[in-house]
Each structure stands twice: as C-alpha cells, then as structure tokens.
Amino acid sequence: MDLKFARTDIDTKPKKVDLAKIEAAVEKDDSVIFYFDRENSHKDLLELQDYFEAKGKSFYMSEVKFGLSDNDYMYQVHIMS
C-alpha cells in the first residue's frame, strides 16, 4: 500500500510512502502523527487503520481544513501504542 504525504508547497506533487516506512516510524516512537494528502482515498486510510489496530495500536484520523475551498484539506493520522 502506497500513501501520499501532505504537500508542503501548493505547486509540488505529494511524496509517496509505503507501509514499511510508516510501520518503522511507528515502531521507533510510541506516538507518531502523519499528515496525508487529500489525493489518498479514504478507503486506503481505513485499510491503514485496520492494519495498525490489528497490531494493537490506537489509531485516530481526522480531516484538517486549512483554507476556505472544499479542496483545502489533509488527513491527520495519529498512531500510538
């Protein structure tokens, strides 16, 4: 499963990350917050949630709006032990 991190600049493309790198970051720290781009499908993020909850982790996801347009949002994901 490949997901896209949130953009840091409006003109750039989002950077891709695979599940192994996300899992390595979660194992390194007890609590990790990731920001994912709006181009990710909600279904993929729910699969990510199922994956980490099956491993006994707590998973919280929310949409963060940063502008007035309906397309100005990103997903905030907080994974903790």
Biopython code that builds the backbone (N, CA, C, O; Angstrom):
import numpy as np
from Bio.PDB.StructureBuilder import StructureBuilder

atoms = [
    (1, "MET", "N", (0.845, -1.170, 0.000)),
    (1, "MET", "CA", (0.000, 0.000, 0.000)),
    (1, "MET", "C", (0.895, 1.240, 0.000)),
    (1, "MET", "O", (1.752, 1.389, 0.871)),
    (2, "ASP", "N", (0.698, 2.114, -0.962)),
    (2, "ASP", "CA", (1.419, 3.382, -1.027)),
    (2, "ASP", "C", (0.455, 4.510, -0.710)),
    (2, "ASP", "O", (-0.651, 4.572, -1.246)),
    (3, "LEU", "N", (0.892, 5.399, 0.170)),
    (3, "LEU", "CA", (0.118, 6.580, 0.508)),
    (3, "LEU", "C", (0.946, 7.803, 0.165)),
    (3, "LEU", "O", (2.147, 7.697, -0.079)),
    (4, "LYS", "N", (0.305, 8.964, 0.146)),
    (4, "LYS", "CA", (0.989, 10.210, -0.192)),
    (4, "LYS", "C", (0.952, 11.142, 1.011)),
    (4, "LYS", "O", (-0.107, 11.408, 1.579)),
    (5, "PHE", "N", (2.152, 11.641, 1.394)),
    (5, "PHE", "CA", (2.219, 12.635, 2.457)),
    (5, "PHE", "C", (1.620, 13.945, 1.974)),
    (5, "PHE", "O", (1.552, 14.198, 0.771)),
    (6, "ALA", "N", (1.189, 14.772, 2.909)),
    (6, "ALA", "CA", (0.625, 16.079, 2.563)),
    (6, "ALA", "C", (1.671, 16.939, 1.866)),
    (6, "ALA", "O", (2.866, 16.831, 2.142)),
    (7, "ARG", "N", (1.218, 17.773, 0.982)),
    (7, "ARG", "CA", (2.105, 18.668, 0.230)),
    (7, "ARG", "C", (2.668, 19.734, 1.178)),
    (7, "ARG", "O", (1.990, 20.198, 2.095)),
    (8, "THR", "N", (3.899, 20.098, 0.932)),
    (8, "THR", "CA", (4.492, 21.193, 1.694)),
    (8, "THR", "C", (4.449, 22.491, 0.904)),
    (8, "THR", "O", (4.676, 23.567, 1.457)),
    (9, "ASP", "N", (4.157, 22.391, -0.392)),
    (9, "ASP", "CA", (4.039, 23.552, -1.260)),
    (9, "ASP", "C", (2.893, 23.284, -2.224)),
    (9, "ASP", "O", (2.716, 22.156, -2.685)),
    (10, "ILE", "N", (2.132, 24.294, -2.523)),
    (10, "ILE", "CA", (0.933, 24.098, -3.343)),
    (10, "ILE", "C", (1.253, 23.653, -4.766)),
    (10, "ILE", "O", (0.417, 23.025, -5.415)),
    (11, "ASP", "N", (2.450, 23.966, -5.261)),
    (11, "ASP", "CA", (2.811, 23.635, -6.638)),
    (11, "ASP", "C", (3.544, 22.298, -6.773)),
    (11, "ASP", "O", (3.827, 21.871, -7.893)),
    (12, "THR", "N", (3.853, 21.637, -5.675)),
    (12, "THR", "CA", (4.593, 20.379, -5.753)),
    (12, "THR", "C", (3.641, 19.190, -5.698)),
    (12, "THR", "O", (2.489, 19.306, -5.280)),
    (13, "LYS", "N", (4.154, 18.057, -6.127)),
    (13, "LYS", "CA", (3.390, 16.825, -6.024)),
    (13, "LYS", "C", (3.639, 16.202, -4.653)),
    (13, "LYS", "O", (4.729, 16.357, -4.102)),
    (14, "PRO", "N", (2.663, 15.506, -4.097)),
    (14, "PRO", "CA", (2.879, 14.864, -2.794)),
    (14, "PRO", "C", (3.872, 13.707, -2.901)),
    (14, "PRO", "O", (3.922, 13.015, -3.918)),
    (15, "LYS", "N", (4.662, 13.503, -1.841)),
    (15, "LYS", "CA", (5.646, 12.424, -1.818)),
    (15, "LYS", "C", (4.982, 11.132, -1.375)),
    (15, "LYS", "O", (4.150, 11.122, -0.468)),
    (16, "LYS", "N", (5.360, 10.043, -2.029)),
    (16, "LYS", "CA", (4.792, 8.735, -1.711)),
    (16, "LYS", "C", (5.577, 8.074, -0.587)),
    (16, "LYS", "O", (6.778, 8.291, -0.428)),
    (17, "VAL", "N", (4.863, 7.259, 0.189)),
    (17, "VAL", "CA", (5.480, 6.488, 1.265)),
    (17, "VAL", "C", (4.804, 5.122, 1.285)),
    (17, "VAL", "O", (3.603, 5.010, 1.042)),
    (18, "ASP", "N", (5.585, 4.086, 1.576)),
    (18, "ASP", "CA", (4.991, 2.757, 1.635)),
    (18, "ASP", "C", (4.745, 2.360, 3.090)),
    (18, "ASP", "O", (5.208, 3.018, 4.021)),
    (19, "LEU", "N", (4.019, 1.290, 3.253)),
    (19, "LEU", "CA", (3.602, 0.829, 4.577)),
    (19, "LEU", "C", (4.796, 0.479, 5.462)),
    (19, "LEU", "O", (4.743, 0.685, 6.674)),
    (20, "ALA", "N", (5.862, -0.044, 4.878)),
    (20, "ALA", "CA", (7.037, -0.438, 5.660)),
    (20, "ALA", "C", (7.677, 0.768, 6.350)),
    (20, "ALA", "O", (8.108, 0.665, 7.498)),
    (21, "LYS", "N", (7.742, 1.899, 5.665)),
    (21, "LYS", "CA", (8.333, 3.100, 6.264)),
    (21, "LYS", "C", (7.434, 3.668, 7.365)),
    (21, "LYS", "O", (7.928, 4.155, 8.382)),
    (22, "ILE", "N", (6.135, 3.607, 7.164)),
    (22, "ILE", "CA", (5.205, 4.069, 8.196)),
    (22, "ILE", "C", (5.330, 3.189, 9.429)),
    (22, "ILE", "O", (5.382, 3.685, 10.555)),
    (23, "GLU", "N", (5.378, 1.880, 9.209)),
    (23, "GLU", "CA", (5.487, 0.947, 10.326)),
    (23, "GLU", "C", (6.811, 1.129, 11.071)),
    (23, "GLU", "O", (6.842, 1.016, 12.297)),
    (24, "ALA", "N", (7.896, 1.406, 10.360)),
    (24, "ALA", "CA", (9.197, 1.624, 11.004)),
    (24, "ALA", "C", (9.149, 2.864, 11.893)),
    (24, "ALA", "O", (9.716, 2.862, 12.986)),
    (25, "ALA", "N", (8.484, 3.910, 11.443)),
    (25, "ALA", "CA", (8.364, 5.129, 12.249)),
    (25, "ALA", "C", (7.511, 4.892, 13.487)),
    (25, "ALA", "O", (7.800, 5.441, 14.551)),
    (26, "VAL", "N", (6.468, 4.083, 13.362)),
    (26, "VAL", "CA", (5.598, 3.778, 14.498)),
    (26, "VAL", "C", (6.340, 2.921, 15.523)),
    (26, "VAL", "O", (6.184, 3.126, 16.727)),
    (27, "GLU", "N", (7.141, 1.970, 15.061)),
    (27, "GLU", "CA", (7.895, 1.108, 15.977)),
    (27, "GLU", "C", (8.994, 1.885, 16.698)),
    (27, "GLU", "O", (9.339, 1.568, 17.837)),
    (28, "LYS", "N", (9.540, 2.894, 16.038)),
    (28, "LYS", "CA", (10.618, 3.693, 16.627)),
    (28, "LYS", "C", (10.104, 4.558, 17.783)),
    (28, "LYS", "O", (10.759, 4.661, 18.820)),
    (29, "ASP", "N", (8.948, 5.169, 17.607)),
    (29, "ASP", "CA", (8.367, 6.048, 18.619)),
    (29, "ASP", "C", (7.031, 5.472, 19.090)),
    (29, "ASP", "O", (6.366, 4.750, 18.347)),
    (30, "ASP", "N", (6.648, 5.789, 20.308)),
    (30, "ASP", "CA", (5.372, 5.298, 20.838)),
    (30, "ASP", "C", (4.171, 6.042, 20.262)),
    (30, "ASP", "O", (3.066, 5.503, 20.201)),
    (31, "SER", "N", (4.396, 7.274, 19.845)),
    (31, "SER", "CA", (3.304, 8.089, 19.328)),
    (31, "SER", "C", (3.803, 8.861, 18.101)),
    (31, "SER", "O", (4.808, 9.568, 18.174)),
    (32, "VAL", "N", (3.097, 8.722, 16.980)),
    (32, "VAL", "CA", (3.513, 9.359, 15.726)),
    (32, "VAL", "C", (2.296, 10.016, 15.081)),
    (32, "VAL", "O", (1.204, 9.448, 15.073)),
    (33, "ILE", "N", (2.497, 11.214, 14.542)),
    (33, "ILE", "CA", (1.446, 11.909, 13.801)),
    (33, "ILE", "C", (1.919, 12.078, 12.365)),
    (33, "ILE", "O", (3.020, 12.569, 12.116)),
    (34, "PHE", "N", (1.075, 11.665, 11.423)),
    (34, "PHE", "CA", (1.356, 11.810, 9.997)),
    (34, "PHE", "C", (0.285, 12.702, 9.378)),
    (34, "PHE", "O", (-0.864, 12.710, 9.817)),
    (35, "TYR", "N", (0.676, 13.448, 8.359)),
    (35, "TYR", "CA", (-0.272, 14.238, 7.582)),
    (35, "TYR", "C", (-0.257, 13.706, 6.157)),
    (35, "TYR", "O", (0.779, 13.713, 5.493)),
    (36, "PHE", "N", (-1.412, 13.244, 5.693)),
    (36, "PHE", "CA", (-1.532, 12.663, 4.367)),
    (36, "PHE", "C", (-2.323, 13.582, 3.450)),
    (36, "PHE", "O", (-3.205, 14.316, 3.897)),
    (37, "ASP", "N", (-2.000, 13.534, 2.170)),
    (37, "ASP", "CA", (-2.605, 14.395, 1.165)),
    (37, "ASP", "C", (-4.045, 14.000, 0.879)),
    (37, "ASP", "O", (-4.453, 12.863, 1.119)),
    (38, "ARG", "N", (-4.797, 14.942, 0.370)),
    (38, "ARG", "CA", (-6.203, 14.696, 0.029)),
    (38, "ARG", "C", (-6.354, 13.748, -1.151)),
    (38, "ARG", "O", (-7.445, 13.226, -1.381)),
    (39, "GLU", "N", (-5.275, 13.513, -1.911)),
    (39, "GLU", "CA", (-5.335, 12.588, -3.041)),
    (39, "GLU", "C", (-5.443, 11.126, -2.603)),
    (39, "GLU", "O", (-5.779, 10.268, -3.420)),
    (40, "ASN", "N", (-5.169, 10.831, -1.347)),
    (40, "ASN", "CA", (-5.319, 9.463, -0.844)),
    (40, "ASN", "C", (-6.802, 9.127, -0.756)),
    (40, "ASN", "O", (-7.624, 9.971, -0.401)),
    (41, "SER", "N", (-7.122, 7.910, -1.077)),
    (41, "SER", "CA", (-8.520, 7.511, -0.952)),
    (41, "SER", "C", (-8.836, 7.217, 0.510)),
    (41, "SER", "O", (-7.995, 6.720, 1.260)),
    (42, "HIS", "N", (-10.049, 7.531, 0.886)),
    (42, "HIS", "CA", (-10.478, 7.280, 2.268)),
    (42, "HIS", "C", (-10.414, 5.779, 2.563)),
    (42, "HIS", "O", (-10.138, 5.373, 3.692)),
    (43, "LYS", "N", (-10.666, 4.975, 1.557)),
    (43, "LYS", "CA", (-10.613, 3.521, 1.704)),
    (43, "LYS", "C", (-9.203, 3.052, 2.087)),
    (43, "LYS", "O", (-9.053, 2.185, 2.948)),
    (44, "ASP", "N", (-8.166, 3.624, 1.451)),
    (44, "ASP", "CA", (-6.782, 3.262, 1.783)),
    (44, "ASP", "C", (-6.441, 3.636, 3.217)),
    (44, "ASP", "O", (-5.750, 2.888, 3.908)),
    (45, "LEU", "N", (-6.920, 4.785, 3.667)),
    (45, "LEU", "CA", (-6.655, 5.198, 5.040)),
    (45, "LEU", "C", (-7.383, 4.305, 6.042)),
    (45, "LEU", "O", (-6.874, 4.057, 7.136)),
    (46, "LEU", "N", (-8.555, 3.827, 5.679)),
    (46, "LEU", "CA", (-9.265, 2.892, 6.552)),
    (46, "LEU", "C", (-8.554, 1.537, 6.596)),
    (46, "LEU", "O", (-8.558, 0.868, 7.629)),
    (47, "GLU", "N", (-7.947, 1.136, 5.486)),
    (47, "GLU", "CA", (-7.138, -0.095, 5.480)),
    (47, "GLU", "C", (-5.911, 0.068, 6.375)),
    (47, "GLU", "O", (-5.513, -0.869, 7.066)),
    (48, "LEU", "N", (-5.315, 1.260, 6.361)),
    (48, "LEU", "CA", (-4.191, 1.559, 7.246)),
    (48, "LEU", "C", (-4.632, 1.471, 8.705)),
    (48, "LEU", "O", (-3.907, 0.956, 9.555)),
    (49, "GLN", "N", (-5.819, 1.977, 8.979)),
    (49, "GLN", "CA", (-6.372, 1.904, 10.332)),
    (49, "GLN", "C", (-6.565, 0.447, 10.763)),
    (49, "GLN", "O", (-6.178, 0.069, 11.869)),
    (50, "ASP", "N", (-7.149, -0.350, 9.910)),
    (50, "ASP", "CA", (-7.363, -1.768, 10.229)),
    (50, "ASP", "C", (-6.042, -2.483, 10.483)),
    (50, "ASP", "O", (-5.948, -3.324, 11.377)),
    (51, "TYR", "N", (-5.024, -2.149, 9.696)),
    (51, "TYR", "CA", (-3.716, -2.784, 9.829)),
    (51, "TYR", "C", (-3.108, -2.507, 11.208)),
    (51, "TYR", "O", (-2.653, -3.431, 11.884)),
    (52, "PHE", "N", (-3.101, -1.244, 11.621)),
    (52, "PHE", "CA", (-2.472, -0.909, 12.894)),
    (52, "PHE", "C", (-3.331, -1.311, 14.096)),
    (52, "PHE", "O", (-2.791, -1.657, 15.147)),
    (53, "GLU", "N", (-4.647, -1.271, 13.956)),
    (53, "GLU", "CA", (-5.493, -1.726, 15.057)),
    (53, "GLU", "C", (-5.362, -3.235, 15.259)),
    (53, "GLU", "O", (-5.493, -3.714, 16.385)),
    (54, "ALA", "N", (-5.108, -3.988, 14.194)),
    (54, "ALA", "CA", (-4.881, -5.428, 14.318)),
    (54, "ALA", "C", (-3.581, -5.714, 15.058)),
    (54, "ALA", "O", (-3.425, -6.781, 15.653)),
    (55, "LYS", "N", (-2.650, -4.769, 15.023)),
    (55, "LYS", "CA", (-1.384, -4.902, 15.743)),
    (55, "LYS", "C", (-1.478, -4.376, 17.178)),
    (55, "LYS", "O", (-0.479, -4.352, 17.897)),
    (56, "GLY", "N", (-2.683, -3.953, 17.596)),
    (56, "GLY", "CA", (-2.891, -3.479, 18.960)),
    (56, "GLY", "C", (-2.576, -2.005, 19.173)),
    (56, "GLY", "O", (-2.425, -1.571, 20.316)),
    (57, "LYS", "N", (-2.475, -1.235, 18.113)),
    (57, "LYS", "CA", (-2.186, 0.197, 18.212)),
    (57, "LYS", "C", (-3.488, 0.987, 18.202)),
    (57, "LYS", "O", (-4.492, 0.533, 17.654)),
    (58, "SER", "N", (-3.469, 2.167, 18.810)),
    (58, "SER", "CA", (-4.597, 3.097, 18.724)),
    (58, "SER", "C", (-4.402, 3.964, 17.490)),
    (58, "SER", "O", (-3.283, 4.375, 17.183)),
    (59, "PHE", "N", (-5.476, 4.238, 16.793)),
    (59, "PHE", "CA", (-5.426, 4.951, 15.515)),
    (59, "PHE", "C", (-6.517, 6.008, 15.511)),
    (59, "PHE", "O", (-7.693, 5.689, 15.684)),
    (60, "TYR", "N", (-6.140, 7.256, 15.314)),
    (60, "TYR", "CA", (-7.103, 8.349, 15.231)),
    (60, "TYR", "C", (-6.872, 9.098, 13.934)),
    (60, "TYR", "O", (-5.738, 9.449, 13.608)),
    (61, "MET", "N", (-7.952, 9.346, 13.185)),
    (61, "MET", "CA", (-7.852, 10.029, 11.904)),
    (61, "MET", "C", (-8.874, 11.158, 11.853)),
    (61, "MET", "O", (-10.010, 10.999, 12.299)),
    (62, "SER", "N", (-8.461, 12.298, 11.307)),
    (62, "SER", "CA", (-9.384, 13.415, 11.132)),
    (62, "SER", "C", (-8.979, 14.212, 9.897)),
    (62, "SER", "O", (-7.841, 14.133, 9.435)),
    (63, "GLU", "N", (-9.924, 14.977, 9.377)),
    (63, "GLU", "CA", (-9.646, 15.880, 8.265)),
    (63, "GLU", "C", (-9.279, 17.237, 8.850)),
    (63, "GLU", "O", (-9.947, 17.735, 9.756)),
    (64, "VAL", "N", (-8.221, 17.825, 8.328)),
    (64, "VAL", "CA", (-7.783, 19.142, 8.766)),
    (64, "VAL", "C", (-7.964, 20.106, 7.604)),
    (64, "VAL", "O", (-7.327, 19.952, 6.562)),
    (65, "LYS", "N", (-8.830, 21.099, 7.778)),
    (65, "LYS", "CA", (-9.045, 22.114, 6.741)),
    (65, "LYS", "C", (-8.076, 23.253, 6.973)),
    (65, "LYS", "O", (-7.871, 23.685, 8.108)),
    (66, "PHE", "N", (-7.465, 23.749, 5.873)),
    (66, "PHE", "CA", (-6.513, 24.832, 6.015)),
    (66, "PHE", "C", (-6.821, 26.010, 5.095)),
    (66, "PHE", "O", (-5.997, 26.911, 4.942)),
    (67, "GLY", "N", (-7.990, 26.004, 4.491)),
    (67, "GLY", "CA", (-8.396, 27.097, 3.611)),
    (67, "GLY", "C", (-9.906, 27.141, 3.489)),
    (67, "GLY", "O", (-10.612, 26.357, 4.123)),
    (68, "LEU", "N", (-10.394, 28.050, 2.681)),
    (68, "LEU", "CA", (-11.837, 28.219, 2.520)),
    (68, "LEU", "C", (-12.432, 27.299, 1.466)),
    (68, "LEU", "O", (-13.635, 27.037, 1.483)),
    (69, "SER", "N", (-11.613, 26.809, 0.556)),
    (69, "SER", "CA", (-12.090, 25.925, -0.501)),
    (69, "SER", "C", (-12.371, 24.529, 0.055)),
    (69, "SER", "O", (-11.772, 24.111, 1.046)),
    (70, "ASP", "N", (-13.281, 23.822, -0.591)),
    (70, "ASP", "CA", (-13.578, 22.448, -0.176)),
    (70, "ASP", "C", (-12.399, 21.512, -0.415)),
    (70, "ASP", "O", (-12.314, 20.456, 0.211)),
    (71, "ASN", "N", (-11.491, 21.885, -1.311)),
    (71, "ASN", "CA", (-10.328, 21.050, -1.616)),
    (71, "ASN", "C", (-9.113, 21.369, -0.752)),
    (71, "ASN", "O", (-8.053, 20.771, -0.941)),
    (72, "ASP", "N", (-9.242, 22.291, 0.184)),
    (72, "ASP", "CA", (-8.130, 22.673, 1.053)),
    (72, "ASP", "C", (-8.203, 21.878, 2.360)),
    (72, "ASP", "O", (-8.594, 22.404, 3.401)),
    (73, "TYR", "N", (-7.821, 20.617, 2.283)),
    (73, "TYR", "CA", (-7.809, 19.776, 3.476)),
    (73, "TYR", "C", (-6.739, 18.702, 3.344)),
    (73, "TYR", "O", (-6.240, 18.429, 2.252)),
    (74, "MET", "N", (-6.402, 18.104, 4.468)),
    (74, "MET", "CA", (-5.488, 16.968, 4.512)),
    (74, "MET", "C", (-5.978, 16.050, 5.616)),
    (74, "MET", "O", (-6.835, 16.426, 6.416)),
    (75, "TYR", "N", (-5.436, 14.862, 5.653)),
    (75, "TYR", "CA", (-5.792, 13.910, 6.691)),
    (75, "TYR", "C", (-4.706, 13.888, 7.766)),
    (75, "TYR", "O", (-3.520, 13.773, 7.457)),
    (76, "GLN", "N", (-5.116, 13.997, 9.018)),
    (76, "GLN", "CA", (-4.193, 13.858, 10.131)),
    (76, "GLN", "C", (-4.409, 12.484, 10.740)),
    (76, "GLN", "O", (-5.529, 12.120, 11.099)),
    (77, "VAL", "N", (-3.312, 11.716, 10.854)),
    (77, "VAL", "CA", (-3.381, 10.365, 11.420)),
    (77, "VAL", "C", (-2.442, 10.303, 12.603)),
    (77, "VAL", "O", (-1.257, 10.617, 12.491)),
    (78, "HIS", "N", (-2.984, 9.894, 13.739)),
    (78, "HIS", "CA", (-2.198, 9.758, 14.980)),
    (78, "HIS", "C", (-2.218, 8.274, 15.366)),
    (78, "HIS", "O", (-3.278, 7.704, 15.625)),
    (79, "ILE", "N", (-1.046, 7.666, 15.400)),
    (79, "ILE", "CA", (-0.920, 6.255, 15.754)),
    (79, "ILE", "C", (-0.091, 6.170, 17.025)),
    (79, "ILE", "O", (0.987, 6.756, 17.118)),
    (80, "MET", "N", (-0.612, 5.426, 18.014)),
    (80, "MET", "CA", (0.112, 5.299, 19.279)),
    (80, "MET", "C", (-0.072, 3.907, 19.867)),
    (80, "MET", "O", (-1.009, 3.181, 19.534)),
    (81, "SER", "N", (0.853, 3.563, 20.750)),
    (81, "SER", "CA", (0.816, 2.253, 21.410)),
    (81, "SER", "C", (-0.266, 2.204, 22.462)),
    (81, "SER", "O", (-0.442, 1.178, 23.119)),
]
sb = StructureBuilder()
sb.init_structure("model")
sb.init_model(0)
sb.init_chain("A")
sb.init_seg("    ")
for serial, (resi, resn, name, xyz) in enumerate(atoms, 1):
    if name == "N":
        sb.init_residue(resn, " ", resi, " ")
    sb.init_atom(name, np.array(xyz, "f"), 0.0, 1.0, " ", f" {name:<3s}", serial, name[0])
structure = sb.get_structure()
